[in-house]
Amino acid sequence: MALTKVTTKGITDNAVNADKLAPGSVTTAKVGPSAIESSEINDGSIAAADLSPSLDLSSKTVTLAGSTVESLKRPIQDNIALLGFKMAVNDGLTVFNLVDGVVDEFHDESGTDESEGSNDNYNSSSDYYVNSTSPTGTTFCSPACASAGFSTTAITEPDTSVAGTNPAQGAGTYGKFTVPTGMTSINLALWGAGGGTGSAFAGGAGGYTSGTLAVTPGQVLEITVGEGGIGYPQSTGAVAEAAFGGASNGTTAPSPDYGNSGISLGAPHGYDNNCQGGGGMEGGPGNVGYGGGLTGIFTADCLAWSTGAPVVPSVAAIAGAGGGGTSQYGGGGGGGLTGDAGGTTSETVQGRNAIGGFPTGAGAAGGGDQEQGGDSGDWAGSTGENGYPGFLFSGGHGGGGGGSGGAGYYGGGGASQGPQVGNTVFAGGGGSAYYGHPQITSGATEEGGPSQSGGHCKTGYITGVGGSGPGNPGGCDQGGDGYVILSGSYCVPVSGTPQATTIVSTAFTAASVPTSARIVVFEEDVETPTLNTHIIASVSRDGGSTYTNATLSDSGYVTGSSGQRILTGQATISGQPSGQSMRWKLALSTNAVRIHGVALQWA
């Protein structure tokens, strides 16, 4: 009979193997609950493809290896640090606090401990630390000051200046000032020369001019310092002009003459190709003083003026000189913007009517202004000896025994000697000041008085500069010479030298005792540092008594492909003495870098 049924009793153990089962014959319905246990599943036999894409593990605990967890944490920590850094930058924060961490994007030094650091040179203008003697890492500017004083014969600062010369009365050369590297502006202070004293009355005192001139390093400024006008008495035929200025005797000149100072360009020019304008002489030896010479600063080489005539925009500043006194009147003071007329303290170009008691046209000389020289002291009528008007940079000669004018931007006029009213001898007018150069700011001027110069209370004034004598008969009182001071601050470029530097943070308090720390350093190369050699980062949890190094790696740039790098490192601090006072430290050796910020996190 055929076998139609096989019971379990008919199957021995292990009789049914894989070979006895048809493919697909064992379905899930034929597998009993809990029939397959973990011991029946070979290690690695279940692949990712065997798992459902929507596998729910919410009720399960997944344990990962420590190295795996750290590899997952680090990018997250770095991103948090970078985000905090960028938020600090955008919000202008210095120390940006995180939960279990801090980001210090440097805006000042408040997040670092200066007492713990060494050679931690902070650049406050660009907000970074640098391990160099230079705030930039390569070169920096060492603050310096210039204060160059010019007299007619000497200077106070030979490093920047060349002195003019004054070998004899009426002769001289101009000085030079070379603008130092790093200087962009310079303060000007000019005192004009005083006029010479007559037999009884003093010459006018020089004026004062100040301002700030924009300059460029290497630029050369030409300096003239006016010589004081010679006083009474003078010997017959003497050439007694004031440097820079003077000329031949007015009574013998073929045409109106002005202060030519040595190299004459021909009347009526009151200057030569050395920028030398000046006070005129009186018409002949007498009881009068002569006008003072020109004190001025020029922005171009005067010798480059092919025509000999100065180009006005090349004039930076001028202080007016005083006019010559006489036996009857004091000389007009130099600038203001208009010099004083002879015999008065009135700033006026029209000097002839400035003295009361004389008919219209009486021979007082006017002061120079910003557009013309002072009036000549012409005496009305056919008798008497007339003076000559002032001109650009020079004073006019007196007529006969009249006082001569002082030099200036425009010089004062020369006065006349008249036959009327006791053969009256009038005084010369003062020259005008100038500070109208387009690169001058804060320009100002102060006119000279009857005896003391303008600006005699200003810093740098030297007693006697620009003044006039007391006017004692026979005193031969020459007016005081002018003076110039150029002053300003600048920076001297100095090469920086990389140096060993330690930067240490202030202490930050952790909420609990941490066992690990993550540091992110925002660094910019100046030279070519090697990580963990020239830049060593370490972390402390006990307030800085114990540090553990973190091995730094380059994680790219903050933005783009250049500039600040992101350096990251991990440190295990569980072996340190227990504590919650967190500090970071950077040790930088002799390879220059800039540190823009540091982030520290702990767990």
Buried (B, 14 or more C-beta within 10 A) or exposed (E): EEEEEEEEEEEEEEEEEEEEEEEEEEEEEEEEEEEEEEEEEEEEEEEEEEEEEEEEEEEEEEEEEEEEEBEEBBEEBBEBBBBBBBBBBEEEBBBBEBEBBBBBBBBEBEBBBEEBBEBBBBBEEEBBBBBBBBBBBBEBBEEBEBBBBBBBBBBBBEEBBBBBBBEEBBBBBBBBBBBBEBBEBBBBBBBBBBBBBBBBBBBBBBBBBBBBBEBEEEBBBBBBBBBBBBBBBBEEEBBBBBBBBBBBBBBEBEEBBBBBBBEBBEBBBBBBBBBBBBBBBBBBBBBBBBBBBBBBBBBBBBEEBEEBBBEEEBBBBBBBBBBBBBBBBBBBBBBBBBBBBBBBBBBBBBBBBBBEEBEEBBBBBBBBBBEBBBBBBBBBEEEBBBBBBBBBBBBBBBBBBBBBBBBBBBBBBBBBBBBBEEEBBBBBBBBBBBBBBEBBEEBEBBBBBBBBBBBBEBEBBBEBBBBBBEBBEEBBBBBBBBBBBBBBBBBEEEEBEBBEBBBBBBBBEBEEBBBBBBBBBBBBBBBEBEBBEBBBBBBBBBBBEBBBBBEBEEBEBBEEEEEBBBBBBBBEBEEBEEBBBBBBBBBBBBBBBBBBBBBBBBE
